[in-house]
């Protein structure tokens, strides 16, 4: 279930829901230590004041502060009240509360454990703006890190696709991969050019999500996804090839109606003309 999708993660939810006259009695480190002792947890404290328990460190990738990750979680208060859970939540670490951002980086992919986040690393003395998390509350997250970094996950999937399909691909500094089957002739477009391109877009499993007719469509390269803005410039008129685009150069973390979140996109492209 995902009843609190952005309730806990968004940086925009730090807005106070308390009035100036309300007296908040914050839960303290003593309360956290009592919880740890009552649950017989083997917890470690970080310099920031976060307490964490690693039940399974996991293996492989480890998130960084700029990662996009996928986690399972259950969120509760120290008294055991559960206030949110999800079996698969995609989040940007730079947009979440400080304690959760720090805590997720302690686990590798597949890792599981508990984070005990004091209010100063969560919603402070004011609580969140919906009132579901009062001021001064310690948050207890039971988490499992399913995907520790979608950028690395995307790249691994692209490399596997390239290897499986025996492609000769070039990687650019941005993380785009491209294949030139026919370079074409004449000049290359710039990132501001108006071009006409015939294309087919599909996912790694071959499912087609968009396709032009043989005549192609015209557009300005500065008005399309970054993977196209960059990728089409590697072809001359008449050129043909393949663009393999990670999510950050496509439709981003959240996708759109036709594109799932954090998706790799593949395009067969034919640059018909530079207009």
Secondary structure, DSSP 8 states (H G I E B T S, - for coil): --TTTTTTT-GGGGS--S-TT-------HHHHHHHHHHTT---EE-TTS-EEEEEE--SS-B--TT-EEEEEEEEE-TT--EEEEEEEEEEEGGGS-HHHHHHHTT-BTT-EEEEEE-GGGTTTTT--TTSSS-TT--EEEEEEEEES-HHHHHHHHHHHHHHHTT---EE-TTS-EEEEEE--EEEE--TT-EEEEEEEEE-TT--EEEE--TT-EEEEGGGS-HHHHHHGGG-EET-EEEEEE-GGGTTTTT--SSS-TT--EEEEEEEEEE-
